[in-house]
């Protein structure tokens, strides 16, 4: 972006925002302890614009508080070469570069924007000499992470001077000239400093794809492809590319038919492999969401609330850092560039403008929380310990007034779970794809039972609001399950602080016996007094440790039909046979199971002989009754719950049933 605002727009901004009003107590720069720098987590800055509010000494600490490891900022060719053939860094550039390096923040240097000393201000040879001088000036400085050749040539200077479509479709002279500049400049840099990383891109995904296909030689000395995957009015998982309509518009398809961000990255990598014979690293040097009010001045972008900006930036960053070929992910940008609510460029910041005291926006806090969890070391886990599970009922649309609007570009509303291994243990980021709408209660998800080391502490946090959701953790010994996780657009993080490994609970071996735990391990026990038949009372004692009994108390003196202890099987099981060892004073038991379709089967158990378990083979037993689900009286595995029931007809008015053990046999693979 790096745009310049007109005097009129700045004047309008002052009028609209009442810039002369005093700064309130809450409009103050954030003041927290610095946190560990997160590798590849970057931020765009305009530190050269110190006369426009970019106060370096105030903004560098804010970067450190947010865990930013890299900034992307620009050096001007015209400011560096003020006399033809003579080069020197502008003093204001030296100030911000030295401040960042002293703070151990890495820098991506964008080299831009032309020089009026030349008859052609975009002279490729002159620009290459400028780039070579910088390569020599910073040679050996490894905190200068990369040189980025130009910024969005389709927006800045090239397309305007040489002509051609912004997407480089058809005859695009600007792309030809830009390719020449890239080839000369990359070669000049590498001749001076072969180890210097050089990155570039044509400004838009289709433009870069056309450049790679038409001018592969321009990338011979280039190490990375820059990408600015703004989604403009779409959620961060979606891009305005892909599909037949866009492919026809751009002359090339930069993403899949699902318009997903992942397909954009994959399409670019496949395209590079095909035409360059190698995959360049992907460098996202700009991506962001603005909080301006588009109802004041509509344009390409939608203006988002602070909360949604925060959510979208976290979602975008987490997904980006999880991509294996992502070299850096820089959010645009650190500070609001102005105070005009009608100007989108004024409102991309994570903190407000200097005139508003650098007050943090919601995004600052959300990204700080994210960074604290990832820390100085993290590794994405493509194979997580368990998969996030969700099964949500959908509102019917069987009448005209029930029809919901269709958003043709947003087809994926699936739950997402990104697992990372960190130096503190693990962190899981969870959200639901799609737009954010808080009108309805969100669908719910759960993580199946995991085995965790005894030292593990678990914290669940809504990263946007900071609200704790620790009450969702169900723990029994070393077994942990998390249920009723709200699946909305605000990302939730689960921090597993442990020195050991988190492991999935292994499934019982098919064809063998399996002792169903009487504790809350492998699924929580719950109690019901059969509320559909009023009058019964009772309770349940669940053991803390293995080897202790499960006790069911019942009382039918006030009526009712049954009481039951039931276990929600987690993970679900393919149970063929059940044996229950119980001490029963004067009652018979019934067994109820629920299959994967939600169909319920109820069986009467025979009265056991003294000291003998009562056994039921589900494969050939005839249920007393069945209902719900598939309604076909056939068991559909796996089973989701198992109920031990005391019925009124078979029991004394009040009493106790002590369950000593429940033995099951898992369905063999042959059946």
Secondary structure, DSSP 8 states (H G I E B T S, - for coil): ------HHHHHHHHHHHTTTS---TT--B--------EEEEEEE--TT-GGGT--HHHHHHHHHHTTEEEEEEEEEHHHH-SBTTB----HHHHHHHHHHHHTT-EEEEEEES--TTSSSTT-HHHHHHHHHHHHHHTTT-TTEEEEEE-S-TTTSSHHHHH---TT--SS-HHHHHHHHHHHHHHHHHHHH-TT--EEE--SSHHHHHHHHHH-GGGGTT--EEEE----TTS-TTB-S--SHHHHHHHSS--S-TT-BHHHHHHHHHHHHHHHHSS--EEEE---------TTTS--SS----HHHHHHHHHHHHHHHHHSTTEEEEEES-SB-S---TT-GGGG--SB--GGGTTBB-HHHHHHHHHHHHHTT-EEE-SS-SS-EEE--------SGGG-----TT-----EEEEEEEETTEEEEEEEESS----SS--EEEEEEEEE--TT-EEEEEETTT--B-GGGEEEETTEEEEEEEEESSS-EEEEEE-SS--EE-----TTSEEE--SSSTTS-EEEE--TTSTT-EEEEE--SSTTS-EEEEEE-TT--SEEEEEEEEEEEE-EEEEEEEEEESS--EEEEEE-TTS-EEEEE-----TT--EEEETTT---SEEESTT-SS---SSEEEEEEEEEGGGS-SEEEEEEEEEEEEE--TT-
